[in-house]
Amino acid sequence: MTPLMIVGRYMKYNSVKNSQGLTLLELLVAMAVVIILAGVGVPSFNSFMAKERLTVATNELYNAYRFARNEALKVSSSMILDAADGSDWALGWQVENNDGDVLYKSKVPHSSITISASAVTVKGMGSVTSAVNYSITGAEGTNCINILISGQSKLKSGSC
């Protein structure tokens, strides 16, 4: 279908063959707008990703503790939440029973995340041998997991 053009008081048909496309100026303006929007969006996206990495690591560690506590209550036996290799929490963590069987093993957190923690033993009744604080730190802040001697736990933003 050919577009209509208004010339003076009369309308006449303009063929598509006469269409010229974009001018260089229009193309440069469009590219400038895209570059400006990308310049604004990329830092926001990087900040979003850093916050998301911190949240994911915190939730995974918290869920591992909840798993250990639920298993201890279910089988009335102690469970241990510890670093996967025994000392470096940056390599992940695991839940094991008294026999040393690994029941849960996390994936390795992002390299920008650091975790200050120590192993916790959950007794068969759900309490822990000693209160523990886990500090999870990333580029966008710190989260804390508090585990009370009763076995209750809570998450909070900020340092422990």
Residue frames relative to the residue before (quaternion, step in Angstrom):
aa qw qx qy qz dx dy dz
M 1.0000 0.0000 0.0000 0.0000 0.00 0.00 0.00
T 0.3290 -0.7585 0.5317 0.1837 3.56 -0.93 0.85
P 0.4857 -0.6765 0.4636 0.3025 3.58 -0.97 0.79
L 0.4367 -0.6764 0.5334 0.2593 3.53 -1.29 0.55
M 0.1216 -0.7633 0.6289 0.0837 3.55 -1.11 0.68
I 0.2734 -0.7357 0.5909 0.1865 3.54 -1.04 0.71
V 0.0032 0.7810 -0.6221 0.0547 3.55 -0.67 1.15
G 0.8146 -0.0419 -0.0082 0.5785 3.52 -0.46 1.19
R 0.7773 -0.2873 0.2367 0.5072 3.57 -0.78 -1.03
Y 0.6909 0.4716 -0.2661 0.4791 3.58 1.25 -0.19
M 0.3271 -0.7019 0.5905 0.2272 3.54 -1.23 0.54
K 0.0117 0.7831 -0.6217 -0.0078 3.52 -0.99 0.72
Y 0.5222 -0.6387 0.4721 0.3107 3.56 -1.22 0.53
N 0.1912 -0.7524 0.6212 0.1069 3.54 -1.07 0.89
S 0.3696 -0.7447 0.5022 0.2378 3.59 -0.66 0.94
V 0.5948 -0.5755 0.4329 0.3574 3.54 -1.22 0.54
K 0.5559 0.6225 -0.3889 0.3902 3.59 1.15 -0.51
N 0.6936 0.4796 -0.2819 0.4577 3.59 1.07 -0.64
S 0.4790 0.6680 -0.4400 0.3616 3.62 1.26 -0.12
Q 0.3070 -0.8031 0.4920 0.1369 3.58 -0.77 1.05
G 0.4679 -0.6654 0.4661 0.3480 3.68 1.13 -0.38
L 0.7210 -0.4133 0.3235 0.4523 3.57 -1.22 -0.55
T 0.3886 -0.6776 0.5639 0.2680 3.52 -1.14 0.63
L 0.6623 -0.4998 0.3739 0.4144 3.55 -1.25 0.32
L 0.6376 0.5381 -0.3230 0.4468 3.59 1.01 -0.79
E 0.6565 0.5010 -0.3116 0.4701 3.58 0.94 -0.86
L 0.6475 0.5168 -0.3117 0.4653 3.56 0.99 -0.79
L 0.6638 0.4988 -0.3032 0.4676 3.60 0.94 -0.82
V 0.6354 0.5137 -0.3295 0.4731 3.61 1.02 -0.77
A 0.6526 0.5084 -0.3141 0.4658 3.59 0.94 -0.86
M 0.6569 0.4990 -0.3105 0.4724 3.61 0.96 -0.82
A 0.6320 0.5299 -0.3335 0.4566 3.60 1.01 -0.76
V 0.6420 0.5153 -0.3208 0.4684 3.59 0.98 -0.82
V 0.6575 0.5043 -0.3106 0.4658 3.60 0.92 -0.86
I 0.6611 0.5046 -0.3102 0.4606 3.60 0.93 -0.86
I 0.6459 0.5109 -0.3207 0.4679 3.61 0.96 -0.80
L 0.6646 0.4939 -0.3068 0.4693 3.60 0.92 -0.86
A 0.6447 0.5046 -0.3221 0.4754 3.59 1.00 -0.75
G 0.6432 0.5351 -0.3172 0.4464 3.60 1.01 -0.78
V 0.6676 0.4689 -0.2907 0.4999 3.56 1.11 -0.66
G 0.7181 0.4992 -0.2527 0.4138 3.58 0.94 -0.90
V 0.6344 0.5739 -0.3448 0.3863 3.60 0.94 -0.79
P 0.6734 0.4635 -0.3364 0.4675 3.68 0.78 -0.76
S 0.6271 0.5245 -0.3412 0.4639 3.59 1.02 -0.70
F 0.6500 0.5130 -0.3134 0.4649 3.57 0.98 -0.81
N 0.6442 0.5171 -0.3245 0.4609 3.61 0.96 -0.81
S 0.6443 0.5069 -0.3132 0.4794 3.58 1.01 -0.81
F 0.6330 0.5309 -0.3206 0.4634 3.57 0.99 -0.84
M 0.6744 0.4966 -0.2981 0.4579 3.59 0.90 -0.91
A 0.6396 0.5184 -0.3302 0.4616 3.61 0.99 -0.77
K 0.6499 0.4992 -0.3138 0.4796 3.61 0.97 -0.81
E 0.6544 0.5235 -0.3068 0.4512 3.55 0.99 -0.86
R 0.6331 0.5262 -0.3315 0.4609 3.61 1.00 -0.77
L 0.6456 0.5121 -0.3106 0.4738 3.58 1.00 -0.84
T 0.6635 0.5064 -0.2989 0.4626 3.58 0.92 -0.90
V 0.6563 0.5138 -0.3115 0.4563 3.58 0.92 -0.88
A 0.6681 0.4920 -0.3070 0.4663 3.61 0.85 -0.92
T 0.6482 0.5166 -0.3177 0.4604 3.60 0.96 -0.86
N 0.6905 0.4816 -0.2839 0.4590 3.58 0.83 -0.95
E 0.6505 0.5148 -0.3292 0.4510 3.59 0.98 -0.75
L 0.6608 0.4818 -0.3109 0.4843 3.60 0.97 -0.77
Y 0.6405 0.5184 -0.3187 0.4684 3.57 0.98 -0.84
N 0.6730 0.4883 -0.2966 0.4697 3.60 0.93 -0.86
A 0.6077 0.5354 -0.3563 0.4658 3.60 1.08 -0.61
Y 0.6440 0.4984 -0.3273 0.4793 3.60 0.98 -0.78
R 0.6500 0.5134 -0.3189 0.4606 3.60 0.92 -0.91
F 0.6236 0.5321 -0.3300 0.4682 3.58 1.05 -0.76
A 0.6572 0.5102 -0.3090 0.4608 3.59 0.90 -0.95
R 0.6687 0.4942 -0.3029 0.4656 3.59 0.92 -0.86
N 0.6631 0.5007 -0.3119 0.4608 3.60 0.91 -0.86
E 0.6525 0.5020 -0.3142 0.4727 3.59 0.99 -0.80
A 0.6327 0.5273 -0.3331 0.4590 3.59 0.99 -0.80
L 0.6692 0.4833 -0.2941 0.4818 3.58 0.97 -0.83
K 0.6626 0.5338 -0.3068 0.4264 3.57 0.97 -0.87
V 0.8000 0.2752 -0.1351 0.5158 3.59 0.87 -0.93
S 0.3633 -0.7608 0.4618 0.2754 3.61 1.33 0.03
S 0.5845 0.5248 -0.3855 0.4842 3.53 0.93 0.96
S 0.5921 -0.6024 0.4027 0.3527 3.57 -1.13 0.58
M 0.1250 -0.7473 0.6494 0.0652 3.53 -1.26 0.68
I 0.2172 -0.7791 0.5779 0.1091 3.56 -1.08 0.71
L 0.1541 -0.7364 0.6532 0.0858 3.55 -0.97 0.98
D 0.1414 0.7964 -0.5632 0.1688 3.55 -0.56 1.21
A 0.6477 -0.4721 0.4064 0.4387 3.56 -1.31 0.20
A 0.6072 -0.6081 0.3722 0.3507 3.58 -1.01 0.82
D 0.7627 0.3167 -0.1937 0.5296 3.59 1.01 -0.73
G 0.6461 -0.5476 0.3060 0.4348 3.57 1.29 0.14
S 0.8321 0.1410 -0.0774 0.5308 3.60 1.14 -0.42
D 0.7657 0.3607 -0.1903 0.4974 3.61 0.98 -0.77
W 0.2766 -0.7922 0.5275 0.1326 3.57 -0.31 1.29
A 0.5494 0.6136 -0.3966 0.4054 3.62 1.19 -0.31
L 0.6657 0.4768 -0.2953 0.4923 3.58 1.26 -0.32
G 0.6675 -0.4763 0.2955 0.4902 3.58 1.29 0.13
W 0.2893 -0.7376 0.5843 0.1755 3.55 -1.34 -0.02
Q 0.1635 -0.7903 0.5862 0.0709 3.52 -1.30 0.36
V 0.2928 -0.7026 0.6179 0.1972 3.51 -1.35 0.40
E 0.0276 0.8017 -0.5957 0.0416 3.55 -0.83 1.00
N 0.4519 -0.6739 0.5119 0.2822 3.54 -1.20 0.50
N 0.7543 -0.3977 0.2738 0.4449 3.58 -1.32 -0.05
D 0.6654 0.5074 -0.3005 0.4577 3.57 1.15 -0.58
G 0.5468 -0.6315 0.3868 0.3907 3.58 1.28 -0.09
D 0.4526 0.6721 -0.4619 0.3607 3.58 1.28 0.17
V 0.3444 -0.7311 0.5533 0.2019 3.58 -0.85 1.00
L 0.1920 -0.8075 0.5532 0.0711 3.56 -0.64 1.20
Y 0.7850 0.0571 -0.0058 0.6168 3.56 1.18 -0.57
K 0.0091 0.7783 -0.6278 0.0126 3.55 -1.00 0.84
S 0.3560 -0.7507 0.5202 0.1976 3.56 -0.81 1.03
K 0.4979 -0.5764 0.5245 0.3805 3.50 -1.34 0.11
V 0.6155 -0.5442 0.4150 0.3909 3.58 -1.25 0.31
P 0.4046 -0.7132 0.5058 0.2680 3.62 -0.77 0.93
H 0.6769 -0.4804 0.3618 0.4244 3.57 -1.28 0.36
S 0.6024 -0.6158 0.3837 0.3327 3.56 -1.09 0.74
S 0.6321 0.5336 -0.3424 0.4455 3.63 1.18 -0.37
I 0.6272 0.5341 -0.3233 0.4656 3.61 1.28 -0.16
T 0.0676 -0.7669 0.6364 0.0482 3.57 -1.00 0.88
I 0.1595 -0.7886 0.5917 0.0503 3.53 -1.04 0.84
S 0.1345 -0.7539 0.6396 0.0664 3.53 -0.89 1.04
A 0.2572 0.7745 -0.5262 0.2391 3.54 -0.40 1.20
S 0.1743 -0.7350 0.6347 0.1632 3.50 -1.38 0.10
A 0.6460 -0.5339 0.3721 0.3989 3.54 -1.19 0.46
V 0.1197 -0.7709 0.6207 0.0778 3.54 -1.16 0.62
T 0.2153 -0.7569 0.6056 0.1183 3.53 -1.05 0.86
V 0.1965 -0.7688 0.6023 0.0869 3.53 -0.76 1.12
K 0.3450 -0.7521 0.5284 0.1901 3.56 -0.71 1.11
G 0.7140 -0.4923 0.3167 0.3842 3.53 -1.31 0.34
M 0.6945 0.4427 -0.2779 0.4945 3.60 1.18 -0.42
G 0.6479 -0.5604 0.3066 0.4149 3.62 1.26 0.17
S 0.5897 0.5507 -0.3859 0.4472 3.60 1.20 -0.23
V 0.3732 -0.7103 0.5453 0.2426 3.58 -1.27 0.26
T 0.6151 -0.5758 0.3912 0.3703 3.56 -1.19 0.47
S 0.7832 -0.0678 0.0344 0.6171 3.60 1.15 -0.60
A 0.5708 -0.5911 0.4437 0.3576 3.56 -1.15 0.64
V 0.0964 -0.8033 0.5877 -0.0006 3.56 -1.02 0.87
N 0.1413 -0.7438 0.6441 0.1091 3.54 -1.21 0.64
Y 0.1613 -0.7563 0.6280 0.0865 3.54 -0.95 0.95
S 0.1247 -0.7843 0.6059 0.0469 3.57 -0.80 1.03
I 0.0813 -0.7907 0.6068 -0.0013 3.55 -0.66 1.19
T 0.0399 -0.8309 0.5535 -0.0408 3.59 -0.51 1.20
G 0.0036 -0.7780 0.6276 -0.0306 3.52 -1.05 0.92
A 0.7539 -0.3883 0.2816 0.4489 3.55 -1.32 -0.10
E 0.7529 0.3908 -0.2013 0.4898 3.60 1.10 -0.62
G 0.8084 -0.2379 0.1243 0.5239 3.60 1.13 0.38
T 0.4597 -0.6540 0.5347 0.2740 3.51 -1.36 -0.35
N 0.1248 -0.7445 0.6500 0.0872 3.53 -1.18 0.72
C 0.2029 -0.7828 0.5816 0.0884 3.53 -1.19 0.60
I 0.1419 -0.7364 0.6538 0.1010 3.54 -1.13 0.75
N 0.1416 -0.7815 0.6054 0.0520 3.57 -0.67 1.15
I 0.0592 -0.7690 0.6360 0.0252 3.56 -0.89 0.98
L 0.2810 -0.7797 0.5446 0.1283 3.52 -0.59 1.21
I 0.6711 -0.5091 0.3548 0.4056 3.58 -1.23 0.40
S 0.6265 0.5408 -0.3294 0.4544 3.59 1.18 -0.57
G 0.5612 -0.6052 0.3842 0.4138 3.57 1.26 -0.30
Q 0.5095 0.6257 -0.4296 0.4054 3.56 1.25 -0.18
S 0.1157 -0.8026 0.5843 0.0328 3.53 -1.10 0.73
K 0.0219 -0.7857 0.6176 0.0268 3.52 -1.25 0.47
L 0.3553 -0.7097 0.5760 0.1958 3.51 -1.27 0.65
K 0.0824 0.7857 -0.6129 0.0131 3.54 -1.12 0.56
S 0.4622 -0.6473 0.5304 0.2935 3.53 -1.22 0.55
G 0.6921 0.4339 -0.3360 0.4688 3.55 -1.00 0.72
S 0.6800 -0.5046 0.3487 0.4016 3.52 -1.30 0.13
C 0.5694 -0.5894 0.4551 0.3482 3.53 -1.28 0.46
